[in-house]
C-alpha cells in the first residue's frame, strides 16, 4: 500500500549529540523503552499532513520510563529532533 499523500511516512528520529550521550547513560531497559516510544511517536507524527510553523518552533516533552525527553519537530527534514533526555529525579 502506498502512502496516502506525498511525503507520508514516519519522521526520522534524530538525536542531538548531547541528547545521544544522555540517552546512552540510561540503563539499557530504560533506554530501550525510551527509544521504542520515540520511534512510535515519530511514526505517529509522520501521519500528519501539516506541521504549522509555530509547532515547528515549539519544544515538546514526553515522560517515558522515568525519563523526560524534550524534542522539536522539523517538518523540512521530516525529523523528530531529540534535544534532551533527563531522568525525572534530577
TORDREN-627474 format. One record per atom (N, C-alpha, C): chain; x, y, z; residue number from 0. Coordinates in Angstrom, 1 decimal. Atoms other than C-alpha are relative to their C-alpha. Layout:
TORDREN-627474
<rec c="A" x="X" y="Y" z="Z" k="NUM"/>
...
***
This chain:
TORDREN-627474
<rec c="A" x="0.8" y="-1.2" z="0.0" k="0"/>
<rec c="A" x="0.0" y="0.0" z="0.0" k="0"/>
<rec c="A" x="0.9" y="1.2" z="0.0" k="0"/>
<rec c="A" x="-0.8" y="-1.2" z="0.1" k="1"/>
<rec c="A" x="1.4" y="3.4" z="-0.9" k="1"/>
<rec c="A" x="-0.4" y="1.0" z="1.0" k="1"/>
<rec c="A" x="0.3" y="-1.0" z="-1.0" k="2"/>
<rec c="A" x="1.5" y="6.4" z="1.4" k="2"/>
<rec c="A" x="-1.2" y="0.8" z="-0.5" k="2"/>
<rec c="A" x="1.2" y="-0.7" z="0.4" k="3"/>
<rec c="A" x="-1.8" y="8.4" z="1.4" k="3"/>
<rec c="A" x="0.3" y="1.4" z="-0.7" k="3"/>
<rec c="A" x="-0.4" y="-1.3" z="0.6" k="4"/>
<rec c="A" x="0.0" y="11.6" z="0.3" k="4"/>
<rec c="A" x="1.5" y="0.1" z="-0.2" k="4"/>
<rec c="A" x="-1.4" y="-0.1" z="0.2" k="5"/>
<rec c="A" x="3.4" y="12.7" z="-0.9" k="5"/>
<rec c="A" x="0.7" y="0.4" z="1.3" k="5"/>
<rec c="A" x="-0.7" y="-0.3" z="-1.3" k="6"/>
<rec c="A" x="5.9" y="12.8" z="2.0" k="6"/>
<rec c="A" x="-0.5" y="-0.7" z="1.2" k="6"/>
<rec c="A" x="0.5" y="0.7" z="-1.1" k="7"/>
<rec c="A" x="3.9" y="10.5" z="4.1" k="7"/>
<rec c="A" x="1.0" y="-1.0" z="0.5" k="7"/>
<rec c="A" x="-0.9" y="1.0" z="-0.6" k="8"/>
<rec c="A" x="5.6" y="8.1" z="6.4" k="8"/>
<rec c="A" x="0.6" y="0.6" z="1.3" k="8"/>
<rec c="A" x="-0.4" y="-0.5" z="-1.3" k="9"/>
<rec c="A" x="7.3" y="8.3" z="9.8" k="9"/>
<rec c="A" x="1.1" y="1.1" z="-0.2" k="9"/>
<rec c="A" x="-1.1" y="-1.0" z="-0.1" k="10"/>
<rec c="A" x="9.5" y="11.2" z="10.8" k="10"/>
<rec c="A" x="1.3" y="-0.8" z="0.3" k="10"/>
<rec c="A" x="-1.3" y="0.6" z="-0.5" k="11"/>
<rec c="A" x="13.2" y="10.3" z="11.2" k="11"/>
<rec c="A" x="0.2" y="0.4" z="1.4" k="11"/>
<rec c="A" x="-0.3" y="-0.3" z="-1.4" k="12"/>
<rec c="A" x="14.3" y="10.1" z="14.7" k="12"/>
<rec c="A" x="1.5" y="0.5" z="0.1" k="12"/>
<rec c="A" x="-1.3" y="-0.6" z="0.0" k="13"/>
<rec c="A" x="17.4" y="12.4" z="15.2" k="13"/>
<rec c="A" x="0.3" y="0.5" z="1.4" k="13"/>
<rec c="A" x="-0.4" y="-0.4" z="-1.3" k="14"/>
<rec c="A" x="19.3" y="12.9" z="18.4" k="14"/>
<rec c="A" x="1.1" y="1.1" z="-0.1" k="14"/>
<rec c="A" x="-1.2" y="-0.9" z="-0.1" k="15"/>
<rec c="A" x="21.5" y="15.9" z="19.1" k="15"/>
<rec c="A" x="1.1" y="-0.7" z="0.7" k="15"/>
<rec c="A" x="-1.1" y="0.8" z="-0.7" k="16"/>
<rec c="A" x="25.0" y="14.8" z="20.3" k="16"/>
<rec c="A" x="-0.2" y="0.0" z="1.5" k="16"/>
<rec c="A" x="0.2" y="-0.1" z="-1.4" k="17"/>
<rec c="A" x="24.1" y="16.0" z="23.8" k="17"/>
<rec c="A" x="-1.1" y="-1.0" z="0.4" k="17"/>
<rec c="A" x="1.1" y="0.9" z="-0.3" k="18"/>
<rec c="A" x="20.8" y="14.0" z="23.8" k="18"/>
<rec c="A" x="0.4" y="-1.4" z="-0.2" k="18"/>
<rec c="A" x="-0.5" y="1.4" z="0.2" k="19"/>
<rec c="A" x="22.5" y="10.9" z="22.4" k="19"/>
<rec c="A" x="0.9" y="-0.4" z="1.2" k="19"/>
<rec c="A" x="-0.9" y="0.3" z="-1.1" k="20"/>
<rec c="A" x="25.1" y="11.0" z="25.2" k="20"/>
<rec c="A" x="-0.9" y="-0.2" z="1.2" k="20"/>
<rec c="A" x="0.9" y="0.2" z="-1.1" k="21"/>
<rec c="A" x="22.3" y="11.4" z="27.8" k="21"/>
<rec c="A" x="-0.7" y="-1.3" z="-0.1" k="21"/>
<rec c="A" x="0.8" y="1.2" z="0.2" k="22"/>
<rec c="A" x="20.3" y="8.6" z="26.3" k="22"/>
<rec c="A" x="0.9" y="-1.3" z="0.3" k="22"/>
<rec c="A" x="-0.9" y="1.1" z="-0.2" k="23"/>
<rec c="A" x="23.4" y="6.3" z="26.3" k="23"/>
<rec c="A" x="0.3" y="-0.3" z="1.5" k="23"/>
<rec c="A" x="-0.2" y="0.2" z="-1.5" k="24"/>
<rec c="A" x="23.8" y="6.9" z="30.1" k="24"/>
<rec c="A" x="-1.1" y="-0.7" z="0.7" k="24"/>
<rec c="A" x="1.1" y="0.7" z="-0.6" k="25"/>
<rec c="A" x="20.4" y="5.4" z="30.8" k="25"/>
<rec c="A" x="0.2" y="-1.5" z="0.1" k="25"/>
<rec c="A" x="0.0" y="1.5" z="-0.1" k="26"/>
<rec c="A" x="20.1" y="1.8" z="32.0" k="26"/>
<rec c="A" x="-0.6" y="-0.6" z="-1.3" k="26"/>
<rec c="A" x="0.4" y="0.6" z="1.3" k="27"/>
<rec c="A" x="19.6" y="-0.5" z="28.9" k="27"/>
<rec c="A" x="-1.5" y="-0.2" z="-0.1" k="27"/>
<rec c="A" x="1.5" y="0.2" z="0.1" k="28"/>
<rec c="A" x="16.0" y="-1.4" z="29.7" k="28"/>
<rec c="A" x="-0.7" y="1.4" z="-0.2" k="28"/>
<rec c="A" x="0.6" y="-1.3" z="0.1" k="29"/>
<rec c="A" x="15.1" y="2.3" z="30.2" k="29"/>
<rec c="A" x="0.3" y="0.6" z="-1.3" k="29"/>
<rec c="A" x="-0.4" y="-0.5" z="1.3" k="30"/>
<rec c="A" x="17.0" y="3.3" z="27.1" k="30"/>
<rec c="A" x="-0.9" y="-0.6" z="-1.1" k="30"/>
<rec c="A" x="0.8" y="0.7" z="1.0" k="31"/>
<rec c="A" x="15.2" y="0.7" z="25.0" k="31"/>
<rec c="A" x="-1.5" y="0.5" z="0.0" k="31"/>
<rec c="A" x="1.4" y="-0.5" z="-0.1" k="32"/>
<rec c="A" x="11.8" y="1.9" z="26.3" k="32"/>
<rec c="A" x="-0.1" y="1.4" z="-0.6" k="32"/>
<rec c="A" x="0.0" y="-1.4" z="0.5" k="33"/>
<rec c="A" x="12.7" y="5.5" z="25.5" k="33"/>
<rec c="A" x="0.1" y="0.0" z="-1.5" k="33"/>
<rec c="A" x="-0.2" y="0.1" z="1.5" k="34"/>
<rec c="A" x="13.9" y="4.6" z="22.0" k="34"/>
<rec c="A" x="-1.3" y="-0.5" z="-0.7" k="34"/>
<rec c="A" x="1.2" y="0.5" z="0.7" k="35"/>
<rec c="A" x="10.8" y="2.5" z="21.2" k="35"/>
<rec c="A" x="-1.2" y="1.0" z="0.1" k="35"/>
<rec c="A" x="1.1" y="-1.0" z="-0.1" k="36"/>
<rec c="A" x="8.4" y="5.2" z="22.5" k="36"/>
<rec c="A" x="0.3" y="1.1" z="-1.0" k="36"/>
<rec c="A" x="-0.3" y="-1.1" z="1.0" k="37"/>
<rec c="A" x="10.2" y="7.9" z="20.4" k="37"/>
<rec c="A" x="-0.2" y="-0.5" z="-1.4" k="37"/>
<rec c="A" x="0.2" y="0.6" z="1.4" k="38"/>
<rec c="A" x="10.1" y="5.6" z="17.3" k="38"/>
<rec c="A" x="-1.5" y="0.0" z="-0.3" k="38"/>
<rec c="A" x="1.5" y="0.0" z="0.2" k="39"/>
<rec c="A" x="6.3" y="5.2" z="17.8" k="39"/>
<rec c="A" x="-0.5" y="1.4" z="-0.2" k="39"/>
<rec c="A" x="0.4" y="-1.4" z="0.1" k="40"/>
<rec c="A" x="5.9" y="8.9" z="18.3" k="40"/>
<rec c="A" x="0.4" y="0.6" z="-1.4" k="40"/>
<rec c="A" x="-0.4" y="-0.4" z="1.3" k="41"/>
<rec c="A" x="7.9" y="9.6" z="15.1" k="41"/>
<rec c="A" x="-0.9" y="-0.5" z="-1.1" k="41"/>
<rec c="A" x="1.0" y="0.6" z="1.0" k="42"/>
<rec c="A" x="5.6" y="7.2" z="13.1" k="42"/>
<rec c="A" x="-1.3" y="0.8" z="0.1" k="42"/>
<rec c="A" x="1.3" y="-0.7" z="-0.1" k="43"/>
<rec c="A" x="2.5" y="9.0" z="14.5" k="43"/>
<rec c="A" x="0.1" y="1.4" z="-0.5" k="43"/>
<rec c="A" x="-0.1" y="-1.4" z="0.6" k="44"/>
<rec c="A" x="3.8" y="12.5" z="13.7" k="44"/>
<rec c="A" x="0.0" y="-0.1" z="-1.5" k="44"/>
<rec c="A" x="-0.1" y="0.1" z="1.5" k="45"/>
<rec c="A" x="4.6" y="11.3" z="10.2" k="45"/>
<rec c="A" x="-1.4" y="-0.2" z="-0.7" k="45"/>
<rec c="A" x="1.4" y="0.2" z="0.5" k="46"/>
<rec c="A" x="0.8" y="10.6" z="9.7" k="46"/>
<rec c="A" x="-0.6" y="1.4" z="-0.3" k="46"/>
<rec c="A" x="0.5" y="-1.4" z="0.2" k="47"/>
<rec c="A" x="0.2" y="14.4" z="9.8" k="47"/>
<rec c="A" x="0.4" y="0.5" z="-1.3" k="47"/>
<rec c="A" x="-0.2" y="-0.6" z="1.3" k="48"/>
<rec c="A" x="-0.1" y="16.2" z="6.6" k="48"/>
<rec c="A" x="0.7" y="1.4" z="0.1" k="48"/>
<rec c="A" x="-0.5" y="-1.4" z="-0.2" k="49"/>
<rec c="A" x="1.0" y="19.6" z="8.1" k="49"/>
<rec c="A" x="0.4" y="0.2" z="1.4" k="49"/>
<rec c="A" x="-0.4" y="-0.5" z="-1.2" k="50"/>
<rec c="A" x="3.0" y="20.9" z="10.9" k="50"/>
<rec c="A" x="0.2" y="1.5" z="-0.1" k="50"/>
<rec c="A" x="0.0" y="-1.5" z="0.1" k="51"/>
<rec c="A" x="2.5" y="24.6" z="11.5" k="51"/>
<rec c="A" x="1.4" y="0.6" z="0.4" k="51"/>
<rec c="A" x="-1.3" y="-0.6" z="-0.3" k="52"/>
<rec c="A" x="5.5" y="27.0" z="11.7" k="52"/>
<rec c="A" x="0.1" y="0.2" z="1.6" k="52"/>
<rec c="A" x="-0.1" y="-0.2" z="-1.5" k="53"/>
<rec c="A" x="4.6" y="27.7" z="15.4" k="53"/>
<rec c="A" x="0.2" y="-1.3" z="0.7" k="53"/>
<rec c="A" x="-0.3" y="1.3" z="-0.6" k="54"/>
<rec c="A" x="4.6" y="24.0" z="16.2" k="54"/>
<rec c="A" x="1.5" y="-0.4" z="-0.3" k="54"/>
<rec c="A" x="-1.4" y="0.4" z="0.3" k="55"/>
<rec c="A" x="8.0" y="23.6" z="14.5" k="55"/>
<rec c="A" x="0.9" y="0.8" z="0.8" k="55"/>
<rec c="A" x="-0.9" y="-0.8" z="-0.9" k="56"/>
<rec c="A" x="9.4" y="26.3" z="16.8" k="56"/>
<rec c="A" x="-0.2" y="-0.4" z="1.5" k="56"/>
<rec c="A" x="0.3" y="0.4" z="-1.3" k="57"/>
<rec c="A" x="7.9" y="24.7" z="19.9" k="57"/>
<rec c="A" x="0.8" y="-1.2" z="0.5" k="57"/>
<rec c="A" x="-0.7" y="1.2" z="-0.5" k="58"/>
<rec c="A" x="9.8" y="22.3" z="22.2" k="58"/>
<rec c="A" x="-1.1" y="-0.8" z="0.8" k="58"/>
<rec c="A" x="0.9" y="0.9" z="-0.7" k="59"/>
<rec c="A" x="7.7" y="19.3" z="23.4" k="59"/>
<rec c="A" x="0.7" y="-0.9" z="1.0" k="59"/>
<rec c="A" x="-0.5" y="0.9" z="-1.0" k="60"/>
<rec c="A" x="8.2" y="17.0" z="26.3" k="60"/>
<rec c="A" x="-0.9" y="-1.3" z="0.1" k="60"/>
<rec c="A" x="0.8" y="1.2" z="-0.2" k="61"/>
<rec c="A" x="7.2" y="13.4" z="26.8" k="61"/>
<rec c="A" x="0.7" y="-0.7" z="1.2" k="61"/>
<rec c="A" x="-0.5" y="0.7" z="-1.1" k="62"/>
<rec c="A" x="7.6" y="11.4" z="30.0" k="62"/>
<rec c="A" x="-0.1" y="-1.5" z="-0.3" k="62"/>
<rec c="A" x="0.0" y="1.4" z="0.3" k="63"/>
<rec c="A" x="8.7" y="7.8" z="29.5" k="63"/>
<rec c="A" x="1.1" y="-0.7" z="0.8" k="63"/>
<rec c="A" x="-1.0" y="0.8" z="-0.7" k="64"/>
<rec c="A" x="10.4" y="5.2" z="31.6" k="64"/>
<rec c="A" x="0.8" y="0.8" z="1.0" k="64"/>
<rec c="A" x="-0.7" y="-0.8" z="-1.0" k="65"/>
<rec c="A" x="11.3" y="7.6" z="34.4" k="65"/>
<rec c="A" x="0.9" y="1.0" z="-0.6" k="65"/>
<rec c="A" x="-0.8" y="-1.0" z="0.6" k="66"/>
<rec c="A" x="12.8" y="10.0" z="31.9" k="66"/>
<rec c="A" x="-0.9" y="1.1" z="-0.7" k="66"/>
<rec c="A" x="0.7" y="-1.1" z="0.7" k="67"/>
<rec c="A" x="11.8" y="13.3" z="30.4" k="67"/>
<rec c="A" x="0.8" y="0.3" z="-1.2" k="67"/>
<rec c="A" x="-0.6" y="-0.2" z="1.3" k="68"/>
<rec c="A" x="12.5" y="13.7" z="26.7" k="68"/>
<rec c="A" x="-0.5" y="1.2" z="-0.6" k="68"/>
<rec c="A" x="0.4" y="-1.2" z="0.6" k="69"/>
<rec c="A" x="12.5" y="17.1" z="25.1" k="69"/>
<rec c="A" x="0.3" y="-0.1" z="-1.5" k="69"/>
<rec c="A" x="-0.2" y="0.1" z="1.5" k="70"/>
<rec c="A" x="12.1" y="17.3" z="21.3" k="70"/>
<rec c="A" x="-0.7" y="1.1" z="-0.8" k="70"/>
<rec c="A" x="0.6" y="-0.9" z="0.9" k="71"/>
<rec c="A" x="11.2" y="19.5" z="18.4" k="71"/>
<rec c="A" x="-0.3" y="-0.7" z="-1.3" k="71"/>
<rec c="A" x="0.3" y="0.5" z="1.3" k="72"/>
<rec c="A" x="9.7" y="18.8" z="15.0" k="72"/>
<rec c="A" x="0.6" y="0.8" z="-1.1" k="72"/>
<rec c="A" x="-0.6" y="-0.7" z="1.2" k="73"/>
<rec c="A" x="11.5" y="19.7" z="11.8" k="73"/>
<rec c="A" x="-0.7" y="-0.5" z="-1.2" k="73"/>
<rec c="A" x="0.8" y="0.5" z="1.2" k="74"/>
<rec c="A" x="8.9" y="19.4" z="9.0" k="74"/>
<rec c="A" x="0.8" y="0.1" z="-1.3" k="74"/>
<rec c="A" x="-0.8" y="0.0" z="1.2" k="75"/>
<rec c="A" x="11.5" y="20.4" z="6.4" k="75"/>
<rec c="A" x="0.8" y="-1.2" z="-0.2" k="75"/>
<rec c="A" x="-0.7" y="1.2" z="0.1" k="76"/>
<rec c="A" x="13.6" y="17.4" z="7.2" k="76"/>
<rec c="A" x="-0.8" y="-1.3" z="0.3" k="76"/>
<rec c="A" x="0.9" y="1.1" z="-0.5" k="77"/>
<rec c="A" x="10.6" y="15.3" z="8.4" k="77"/>
<rec c="A" x="0.8" y="-0.8" z="1.1" k="77"/>
<rec c="A" x="-0.7" y="0.6" z="-1.1" k="78"/>
<rec c="A" x="12.5" y="14.7" z="11.6" k="78"/>
<rec c="A" x="-0.5" y="0.4" z="1.4" k="78"/>
<rec c="A" x="0.3" y="-0.3" z="-1.4" k="79"/>
<rec c="A" x="11.7" y="14.5" z="15.3" k="79"/>
<rec c="A" x="1.4" y="0.0" z="0.6" k="79"/>
<rec c="A" x="-1.4" y="-0.3" z="-0.4" k="80"/>
<rec c="A" x="14.8" y="16.0" z="16.8" k="80"/>
<rec c="A" x="0.0" y="0.0" z="1.6" k="80"/>
<rec c="A" x="0.0" y="0.1" z="-1.4" k="81"/>
<rec c="A" x="15.5" y="14.9" z="20.4" k="81"/>
<rec c="A" x="1.1" y="0.9" z="0.5" k="81"/>
<rec c="A" x="-0.9" y="-1.1" z="-0.5" k="82"/>
<rec c="A" x="17.1" y="17.8" z="22.3" k="82"/>
<rec c="A" x="0.7" y="-0.4" z="1.4" k="82"/>
<rec c="A" x="-0.5" y="0.4" z="-1.4" k="83"/>
<rec c="A" x="17.5" y="16.4" z="25.9" k="83"/>
<rec c="A" x="-0.7" y="-1.3" z="0.5" k="83"/>
<rec c="A" x="0.6" y="1.2" z="-0.7" k="84"/>
<rec c="A" x="16.9" y="13.1" z="27.8" k="84"/>
<rec c="A" x="0.5" y="0.1" z="1.5" k="84"/>
<rec c="A" x="-0.3" y="-0.2" z="-1.4" k="85"/>
<rec c="A" x="16.8" y="13.6" z="31.6" k="85"/>
<rec c="A" x="-0.8" y="-0.9" z="0.8" k="85"/>
<rec c="A" x="0.7" y="0.8" z="-0.9" k="86"/>
<rec c="A" x="15.9" y="11.4" z="34.4" k="86"/>
<rec c="A" x="-0.9" y="0.9" z="0.9" k="86"/>
<rec c="A" x="1.0" y="-0.8" z="-0.7" k="87"/>
<rec c="A" x="12.9" y="12.6" z="36.4" k="87"/>
<rec c="A" x="0.5" y="0.4" z="1.4" k="87"/>
<rec c="A" x="-0.5" y="-0.3" z="-1.3" k="88"/>
<rec c="A" x="14.8" y="12.6" z="39.7" k="88"/>
<rec c="A" x="1.0" y="1.2" z="0.1" k="88"/>
<rec c="A" x="-1.0" y="-1.0" z="0.0" k="89"/>
<rec c="A" x="17.2" y="15.3" z="38.6" k="89"/>
<rec c="A" x="-0.5" y="1.4" z="0.3" k="89"/>
***
